Structure formats: C-alpha cells, structure tokens
Amino acid sequence: RDKAVEAAKGGKTKQAKSGFSKWIFGKIGDVGDGLIQFVDGALDFLDDVPIIGDDLVSVVTSAVGDNVLDIFNAEDDILLDVLATPTIIDTVALTPGNMSSPRIDTSDRTKRAHKWAHGLFPGVTTCGFDPTHVDEDVMFLLENQAMNKIFENDALVGAFNSLFQLQNESLDVTPEAQGFWGPVDSTHNVRHQLDAGLDLDDRLTYGLELIAPGSIGRRELYLWGPGDVFADDLEFSKLYFAGIGQVLVKAVEACVVDQCDARADGSVYVAPLDYLAQFEVKPGAGKYGGDIFFDARGSVTHIYYDGDRYDPTSPAWNVIKRHCRGSLVMLLTLINHLLGVHLHYSNTLGWAVPALPVDHPLRALLWPHIFNANGVNRKAAATLSLAGGLFARGWALTAAGGVALYEYERKNNPLFQKLTPRGLFHAQGLDAIDIPLHQDGLDFYAAVETYVASYLDLHYASDTDVVADAAAVDFIAVFNEHAVNKDANFTLTGKQSLVDVVATYIFFVTGYHTAVGSIHHEAIRPGIAPSTWYADESLNQGGSPPNTYLWKLLTFANTAGLRLPITGDSCSTEQSCGFKDKVGYQVPLPRDAHFHRDVKAVGYPDVFVDEPSKLLNIQFAKSLIDLQKTIIARNQRRFACDDLLPSVCRVYNVFDVNYIEVSVAI
C-alpha cells in the first residue's frame, strides 16, 4: 500500500510521508482507494504547510487506540477509534486580546479563499479565511495563521470527504455495527459489559471518561432530575413550555402542518414534529417524528407518532415520549442550531462584515459578533455537515434524508424568513401563556435593539443617509446572497430597517445560540433524547446504542469549550462570578458561588475609534447585566412555582449573561 501511495504521487515520497503511510495503513487495514485519496490529499497539503506537518502526524498517531466498541460486542469503527479520545475542553474564556482589529484590510484574502460547501445543505458555503483572530491565537491545537492556511485553499477538501467516507458500514443501525449496553438476549453474545450496563448514568460516566473528561458543565444550563425523570408527564410538558422545546411549540391554530387541526381533539397547543417521519433514515433505524398536543395549561394530552395516536394509557407511552425527545434534539441540532444559527445568521455575517470598508461603522459594531464565525463554520463543513460526517454518524438520517429535510425547512420554517425575534415569537401564537423563552428573550432583544438603534443614531443623521450609504447597500446585498432562503430578501429603506436587520442577527448569534446550542445536558445524558433507536423496539435499551451515542457525545464535547463572553468579563462564562444570587435554585452551582462578585460591564470598546461608540458598547454590556438581575428574580419565582402554571415552573438561564457568548465561535 505504501507503494500504491508512492506511485500515485509520481514516485516521490519523503521518509516522513512513508512513515505516516505505514502507520495509517497498518492501523486501518484494507479500506481501498478512499484512504489512499485521503492520505495523498493530506500529504500534498503538508508539503504546502510544513509548519504543522509534524504536529499533525504526532497528534493523529498518538490518538489511536484499540477498538473502543469491543466492550459492546460491536465491530471496529476505525474513525471512532481515532477520534474518541479525551477532548480538550476550554474552561477558560478568551479575552478581547484574542480578537484582531477590524481596521485591518483582509478583503483580498477573503475573496481568494476557498468556499467550503456543506454537503447536507446544498448551496450554502463558508469562507475559508477567518480574519477575526490574531495570528498567534491557538484554536484546535494550531495557531490561527496555520488554520487559515489549511482552510484558505482546497487542498484538503477531497481529503476530508474521503476520510469520512471510510467504513460507512459503521453507520448502519444494526446490532453488529452499534453494539449493546450491558446484558441482552444470549443470541447477541455480549462478551463484556459495563458494570450495571443498563444504568443510564453509568453510560454517561463511561462516555465522559472516554471522550470528555474535562468539564462540560458550563454548557449545562439547568439539570433535569435523576433517573427516568420524563416518565412524569409534567416534567415532559416542562421540556416544551420551560425547556429546550419552547422554540418549536405553538398554538394549534398557528400550526401550518396539515394534520394539526384534525389531530388536536380539543387541545390548544402542539409541538408539531410528526412531519419528520417522511425523511429517510438508515435501514434498521426508527423514524423521527411526533405531534405532541397540550391543553390550555401546557399539560400533555396525547401524541401522534408516525401517524398513530398514543396517550398516557397507551402501553408504549413512555417509549413514544422518548422518541419525541430524540426527534426534538435532532431537529434543534441540525436545523435550528447548525443550519439556522451557524449557517444562516452567523455565516451570513461572516461573509458580509469583512466585505465592508475597514472604517465603516457597521464593521466595528459587528466585529465582535463574527469572532471565529468563519473558523467554526469551515470546521463544520470539513467534519460535521458533510456526507458521512459527525452528524451522519451520530444520528439516523441518511444523506438524502438530511438534504430533503433542509429543503423542507428552508422553504417552510419561519426561522429562515425575514422576521425579527418579535415576529418569530408572535408567529408561535402563545400570547395566552407566558413562556420563559418569550419573557426573557424579548427583554434581551429589546436591549440589543436599543444598543443598535443608539449606535446608528451616532453615525447616520437620517433615513436618507442610510439609503445613500453604498457600503450599507452592498452589505445587505451580501446578506441576501448568502441567506439560506434566497426568497426572504432584506431591503434597506431607512434607519429602522437597518436596525431590524442588525439587531436581529446579533440576537440570533448570541442569546438564541445559547437557546438551541447549549443543549448538552439533554443531548448527552442517555435516556433523555436518544439520537438513534432501532425500528425493532425489542433491540432498544432506553437510549442510543453505543456506537451512535459515542459519536453524538464526541460532537457535543467539541462544542463545549468557552470563547468570548458577551459582557467582555471572562469570569462570567467561566462561571467564577455572577452566581451569588442564584444560590438556592441553580443546579449545577459553582462551589464558590456564595463568594462571587457581580459580572462587570467590560464590553469590547477597543473595536471602536470614537469615544461615544466605546461608551455605548460598555452601556450595552451593563444593560445585559441589569437584565440578569431581572432573570434571577424570575427564576426564583419559577423555582418556587409562585402563582405560575406548573408547566412553566422551571429555571430558565438562556438569556442570563453567565451563559451567553458574543459570537458563534464554537
């Protein structure tokens, strides 16, 4: 095989390359031309970027271990062997010193950089160059200078695609590929098992020790109870009226899915996800779906799953609720988080802001909000959103199913229309029930809107000035060019239209990113929301099977680190300040919370030139800290369930500054 690689490269192979080829072929065995293509692409690239070559080989070779699935009696998944190693999770936040100046012209590099395609989302591309880091900033083991060299050109596009096409049989939802947790029927011949392998918490402990021994607690907003907490229908209802499902629940009369009215049977609210059953999953996998109906108090009444009706008297009731939770997290992960926040809102900013003149006021205003936007989105293109990538291995949709879901959501999901957060929330039709997402989220948006409007007042005297600003017009044109839904075009009619666009995008790359991205607790704790399950219910063991679960855990572990806090005060997202008044209700709670100081309004004033803009930026940070105090008071009331509907009695931390970063940087 070394000779095959050498022949493919025209007979020229350095000793280091030969050693690398010997190692990787010896480890992986007979996987055909796909691996040769990956090695060739990688080695060609290492010729161009020698500053990272030795480090890369060292990192990859040290990562290899034995078959991590052997304990579960599953076939070897080589990529999982390589990648399922302790993930370095940053628990120390970055500082403004990690951010480059917006007044450096990098437009030529942006224009020349490779456009990274996202295989699951045809037509969406990310710029391979990220201008927001200082060159020596280290991200994902390498300095930003090296990372830009990797992604600015297309040398590794084929390499990444080939790598994630290896061993695609490991994607199958079969006992042979997935394995089993603990004791099963003797015909499956489990040789080894975890102690109490069927215990959900033991699975989590095993996975964290293998992949994420560092803390992911800073991405856990508020914990659910132990064991099978969602066997309690009230707790299940809270998931949708006070937890991560709030973004999807709506009034039956506001539901645009055809069957909502016919299936409601007097119910008032619905989380309509049974349309997901139409999208192709891998052979052997259960379908995603579930229309969940609730009464006027937000209590679950019944569910339609794959067209069949279930209620609390149904023998499979708890199983169906688990499938619904898995469908919820799948949709939030792929559509609301990855496609929506990352590739619609953040990715659009990542294209539009660097295209502005270096002295343009919008460039300074938005610079902190695109920090590492291209960096994280190009990484997603190379590892997550391509066929055979991390999402494909951790969830059950086929590549065709993922693309079909993308096309459906692009056309039908209000998230991809030109709606402000007020418009998006209003479209849910929940005015009669005050859910925390709306209560806190609208206050957060008001603070963002005030900041943006005040800033634009400093730099534009009138609507005429806005419309006459050719750079601002071009800025909106770039927005429209890279929007997921090309039919939802923005038009610039004056100052308020610019406020709406800019404030909306800041909202989605900050607070809303927390709402749909910081779902680590629900996603990785076995039993809450499995990413994959067998269509044959007799094979299921209360959660995702081992192979799929470890891929999902790997995905979320790589999004658990800290970047830049929205307040500019690093201790806020490090959770070493701001928790003193949360003692009594918050779980998890920092050990030293009793001694915490308040979060400080540091902001990012250095990106601005003029003093009024600097002061306004600091005032924005202060307004969010003031909102934190309001949210703490609300959470105390929610925790006590003081004169509230039981379905909304849950702590909600999404718009608390201890959990919000200034950009989509991870």
N, C-alpha and C positions, 0 to 999 in steps of 0.2 A: 504494500500500500504506500510505503514511503516512495517507492519508485514511481507509482502512479502519480503522486503529487509532484515529484520531481519532473516527470515527463510533461505534466500539464503546465509546468512553469518553464518549459523550454530547456530543462536540464540544469538550471541554476538553482541550487539550494544551499544556503548557508548552514553551518553546523547547528546554530541555534534553532533554525527552522526545522532541521531534520529531527532534533531532539523533541521539539514540540509536536511534530507529526507522529513520531514514535509513541509519545505519551498518549496523545488523544486517540490514536487508532488502537493502541493496546488496551485502553480503557473501554472504548465503546464497541469495538469489535466490528462485525460485518454489517454496516448500515448503508453501504452503497455510495453512489455518486454524490448524494446530497451533502454528506460530510466532507468529501473532497472539495466540493464547491465552497463550503463554509471556510475550510482551512485555507484554500487558495485566496479567497477574498480577504481573510484576516491577515494573512502573511503579506499580501500585496500592500495592505494598509500599513502594516508595521514598518515596511520599507520607507513609507512616506512620513511616518510619525515615530521615529526611533526613540523619542523621549519617553514613550510609555510602553515600548515593546517588552522590556524585561519585567517591568512591574506587572503587566497584564498576564504574562505567562506564569509568573510567580503566584499571582492571585488565583488564577484558574487551577493550576496544578495542586495548590495547597487545599483547594476546596473539595477535592474528590474523596469520596468515602465509599463504603460498601453499600449494598442495596438497602436503602432505608425502609423499603416496603417488605423486606423479608419477614419481619416480625408479624406482618399481617397476612402472610402467605400469598403475596401478590408478586407478579412478575416484575423484573427490574425496570425501573423508569430512569434511564441514564441521566436525562436532563435534571430530574428531581434530585438524583444523587449529587450532581454538581452544584445545584443552586440551593438545596435545602441544607444550608449551613448557617451558623449563627449570624444573624443580620446585625450590622452596626446601626443602632438606632440613636440618632442625635437627641440627647435630652437637654442639651444646652442650646439656647436660641442664638441665632445670628444677630448681628448688630448693624447699624447704618454703615459701619466701616466695610461691610461686605459688599455694599452696593456701589456700582460705578456712577460716575457723574452723567446726568442727561445731556450735558453740554459737550459731549464728545461725539463727533460725527462718524458714525459707523454705517452710513447708508449704503456704501458700495459693497461692504461685506454682506449686508442683508440681501441686496439684490443678487449677488453671486451665489449665495448659499443654496445648498440643495434643499428642495422642498420634499419633506418627508410625508409620504402618504400613510393613511390609516386604513388598513385593509378592511376592517369591519364597517368603515364609513366612507364609501366612495365619494370622491370629490373634495374631501377635507384634507388639507395639507398644513404642515407646520414648518416654519423657517428653521433651518439647521443651525443658524447663528443666534446666540443669545448675548445681547450687548450689556446686560444689567449687572454682571458680576465684575469685580476687579479681577485681573488676570490670575493672580496668585491664589484666589479663593478656591478651596478644595471642596468639590462636590462629588460624591460617589467615588472616593478614593483617588481621584485625579484632579489636578488643578484645572480651573476653568479654561485656561489657554489651551490645554490639551483636549478638553472636552469639546471645545469649539472646533478644533482641528478634526476631531473624529466625525462630527456631525455636519460640518460645512460641506463636505464633499460626499459623493455617493459610493465611495469605495466599499463600505460595509453594508450597504442596503441588501445586496444579494446574500451576503454572509449571514446577516440576522435572519432573513427569510428562510435560508437553508437550514440554519440551526434549529429553528422552531418547527421545521417540517420533519425532523428526525423522530423516529419511533412514534408515529402518530397513532399506532395501535394502543398506546398507553392512554389515549383519550377515550377509549371505549368504556362504556358503562357496563362492564362485565365483572363478575367476581374475580376472574383471573387478573384483570388489569387493576381493579380497585382494591381488592383485599377486604378483610373483615376486622371489626373491632371485637376482640375477645371471643368468648365461646359462641359457636354456631353449630348448626347441624353437622353431624360427623361426616357427611358426604363432602363437605367443603374442606376437611382435613387441615384445620388450622394447627400448625406445629408449635407456634409460640404465641403468646398473648401478653398484653399488659396486665399488671395486677388490677383486678376488678375492671377489666377492659370495657365493660358495658357502661361504666360510670362516666357521665358526660364531663365532669370536672377533671377526671383523670386524663381524658383525651386532650383537653386543653393544656394541662400541665405537660404532657408528653410533647405536644406540638411546640409549645413555647420554649421548652428546653432545647429542642432540636433546631428551631429556626429563629426564635426571637427572645433570647434570654434577657435582653435589655427591656426596660420598661416601655410598655405601650400605654401606660395609664394616663398619659397626658392627652391621649386621643379618646379616652373613655369619659364621656360627659356625665353620665349618671348610671349606676348599675341597677340591673333588674335583680329580683330576689333569687335565691338559690334553687337548684333542682328544676323541675318542670313547672316553672312559675306560670307559664301560659296555659296550663290546664285550667286555671282560674279565668273565666270569661271576662271578668272585669279587668284583669291585667292585660289580656289580649286586646280589649277595647282601648285601653290606655295607649297601647302601641300606636294606634291610629289617631287618637284625639289629644295625646300629650307626648307622643314619641316620634320616631322617625317616619311613621306613616302619614303624618299630618299633611305633607306636601301632595299627597295623592287622594285624600278623602274629599268628598264633595257632596252637595245636596243631590238627591235623586233627580230633581228637576233640572239640575245643571249638568247632568251626565250626558255626554254625547254618544256613548256606546248604545247601540240599538236596543239591547235587551234590558236595560236598566229599569224602565217603567214596568215592563211585563214581569220582571222577576222581583220587584220591590215588595209586593204583598203588604203594603201599608207602611213599610219602613221609610225613614226620612233621609238617611244618609247612606252613602255607598263608597267603598274603595274598589273601583271597577278595574280588575286586572284579569278577568277571565278571557279577554281578547288575546292574551299571551299564548293560549293553548294552540293557536293557529300557526305558531312559529316553530320550525323544525328543531327537534332535539336529537341527540345521538341515539342510535339503536340501544334499547335496553333502559333508557332514562325515562323517568316520569316527566310529564309536561308541567310547564309553568302555568299559572292561572289563578282564578278565584275572584269572583264578585262577592265582597263581604258587605252585608247590609246591617244597618244600625238604626235604633229607634231615636226619638227626639232627644233623649238624654245621652246619646252616644254609646249605648249598650248593644253589643252584637246580637242580632236576631237569627240570621241564617246565612248560609254561604252557597253559592253556585260554583262548583269546580268542574271544569271540563264538561259543562252542560248539565251536571247532576246537582240536585238540591240536598243540602245537609243542614241539620240544626242540632242543638245541644242534646237531643235524644238519639241522634244517629250513632251507631257503634264506632264509626270511623271519625267522629267529630274532632278529636284532638290531633289525629293524623292529618286531616284536611287543614286544620288551622296551621299546622307546621308547614305544610306545602305552601300555604298562602304567605307565611312569613318569609319562606325561602324565595318566593316569587317577588315579594316586595324588595328584598335586599338585592336580588339580581337586577331588577329594574332601576333601583336607585343607583347601583354601582355602574351599570353600563350606560344608562340614558341620562339620568339627572346629574350624576357626578362626572363621568368621563366625557360623554358627548356634550352635555349641557354646560356645566361649569368650565371644564377644561377646554373643550374643542370648539364651543360656540362663543362663550363670553371671554375667557382668558386668552384663547388662541387668536381671536379677532383683535383684541388689544395688542397682543404680541406682534401682529403684522402692522397695525395702524400707528401705534405710538412711535416706534423707531423711524417711521417714514416722515414724521413731522420735522420741520426745521429745528435745529438744536436750541434756538432761542424762543421757540413758540411756547406760550403759557400752558397749553394743553399737554405738551410733552413733560413739563416739570410736574404738573398736577398728577399725571397718571404714571409717572416713572416708578414710584414705589409699588404701584399696583400691577406692574408687569414683571416684578423681580422674579427671575428664574422661570417665567411663564414658558418661554420657548425651550428652556432647559428641560423642564419636566415633561412637556408635551412631545418633544422629539424623543425622549426616552420611552414614552408611552408608545410612540409609533414603532420603535425598534423592538419592544418586548411585550407590550400589553394588547394593543389594538390590531395586531396582525393575525392572520390565519395561523392557528397552532400556538399562539402566544399564551401569556399568563391567563387571560380571561378564558380562552378556549379550553385551557387545561383545568381551570378551577370551577367552571360552570358547564351546563349541559347543552346550551345552544350550539348547533352546527354553524359553520361559517356562513352557509346560505341562510340559516335562520337568523343569525345576527344581522346580516345585511338587510333582510326583509323587515326586521324589527326597526332598524334605522330608518328605512324608507317610510314606514308607517308613522313613526314618532315625528320625523321631520315635517310631515305634512299635517299631522293631527294634534300634536302636543302643544298646548299654549306656551310652554317654556320657550319655544322657538318662534313665537310671534313677537311683534314689536310692542310688548306690554311692559309697563313699569311694574314693580312689585305690588303696588296698589291694585293695578289692573289684574295681575295674575291671581292675587288672593281673592279679589272680588269675584273672579270667574268661578271660584270654588263654591260659591253660594252658601257660605257658612256664617252669614251675618247673625243668625239666631243663636249661635253657640260660640263663645269667646275662647278659641283655642290659643295656646301659648305661642305657636308659630306666628299667628297674626298679631297678637297683643304685643309681643316683644319685637317682632320683625318690622312692623310698621313704625314703631318708635325708632328703631335702628335706621330704617330707610329715611325717616324724617331728618335725622342727624346728618346723614350723608347728603341729602338733598340741600339742606341749609348750607353745608360746607361748600358744595359745588356752586350753588347759586351766588353765595357771597364772593367766592373766588372769581367767578366770571364777571361779577359786577366790578371787580377791581381792574379787569383787563378789557372789557367791552362796554362802551358807553351806551349802546343802543342795539336794538334788533338789526338795524341796518348794518352796523359794524360786523355783526356775526355773519350775516349772509354775504357780506363783501369780502370776508376773510377767505381767500382762495385756499390757504392751507387747511382751514377747518372744513371746507367743502370737500377737499381731497381726502381728508381724514374720514369723513362719513362715507365717501365712495369706497375706501378700503374696507370699512366695516361691512358694507353691503356685499362686497366681492367675496369676503371670507365667511359670511354668515352661513350657518348650517342650512337655513331655509332662505333661499335666494328670493322667494316671493315676498318676504316680510322686510321690505326695504325702508330704511330711515330716510327722511327728508329734512333738510335744515331750513327752517322757516323763521328762526329768530333765537333769542337767548333761551327762552323756555324749552324749546325743542332740543337745544344742546344740553341744557341741564338734565332733561329727562334721559337722554342717551347716556351721558357720562355718569350720573348718579346711579342709574340702573345697573350699568356694568360694574361699578365699584361695589354695589350691593351684592351682586352675584359672585364676584371673585373674593369676597371677604366673608360676611355673615352667612350667606346662603351656602358657600363652600363648606362651612362647618356643619350646616344642617344636613347635607346629603353626603359629605365626605368623611366626617368624623363619626362613622357608624361601626367602628371597630368592635365594640363590645357585642353588639347584636350580630355582627358578621362572623366573628371568630369563635364565639362561645358555642360549642357543639349543642345542638338541640334547639337553639333559638331560631335560626334561619338557615337550614342546610342549602348549600348551593346546588347540590345534585342529589337525586334519590332514584332508586330503582322503580321502574314501572311495576315490577313484581313486588308487591308490598311485603311478601314473606322474606325478602332479602334485606329489607331496611332495618337499621338498628338505631333509630331515633335521631339520626343526623346524617351528614355527608359521609360517604365511605372514605377510608383512609387516604387514598391517592388524591382524590379531588379535594379533600379537606386540607391536606398539606399544601397543595398549590394555592388554595384560597388564602391560607394563613400566610404563605410567602408573599402573596400580592399585598395584603394589608400590612404586613410587617414593613414592607418597603415604602409605605405611606404614613409611617408613624413618627418620623423624625420631626424636629422643630426647625422653623425657618425664621422669618421676621415677624414679630408681633405687631398688631395694628396700632398699638399705643406707642411703639418705639421703645418701651420699657421691657428689656429682656426677661426680667423676673416674672412678668405677667404670664406668658405662656410656659415658662419653666415651672410655674406654679409655686414660686417661693415668695410671692406677695399676693395680696388681694383676697385671701381666703378667711381672714379672721371672722368676718360677719357671717360666714357660711357654716361655721361650727354649729352642729345641731341638726343639720339636714343633709349636708353634702356627703355622698359616697361615690367614688373614693375621696378621701380628705387627706391632704398632706399632713405628716406627723406634727410639723411645727406650725400648723395653721393658727393656733392661738396667739402666736407672736408675729404674725405677718403685718407688714406695713401696707398702706394703700398703694395701688398702682399709680405710677406717675405719668403725667402727660408729657412725654418726651417728643413724640412725633418724628417727622422726617424733614425738618426745616431746611437742611442743607441742600436739598434739591432745588430750592428756590433762590432767586437772586435778590428780590426786593423784600424789605422788612415787613410790609403789610401781609404778604403771602406767607412768610415764615410764621408770623404770629397767628394767622388764620389756621395754618396746619396744626399748630400746637393746641389751639382752641378746639379744633375738631377732635383731637385725642381726648381733651378734657370732657367734651360733651359725651363721649362714649363711656368714660369712667363714671360720669354722673348717671348715665343710663344703667350702668352696672349696679349702682345702689338701688335703683328702682326695681331691677330684675331680682335682686336679692330679697327685697321686701315681698315681691310677688311669689318668689319661691318659698319663702317662709309660710305664706298663706296656702300655697299649693300643697306643701308638705303636710300642713295641719288639716288640709281639706276644709278650710274655713268658709262655709256657705258657698261651696262650689259643687258642680256636678261631679260625681265620683270619677267619671271618665277623663276629666282634665286634672285630677288631683295627682300630679307628678311633677317633680322638679324638672325644669327645662333650662338648660345652660347655653343653648346655641348662640345667643347674642350677648353673652357675658364676655367681656374682653379677655378674661383668662383663657379663652378657647378660640380666639379669632386671630388669624394672621393677616398681613396687609396685602397678600397676593396669593395666587395659586402656584405655590413654589414646590409642592410635593404631592 
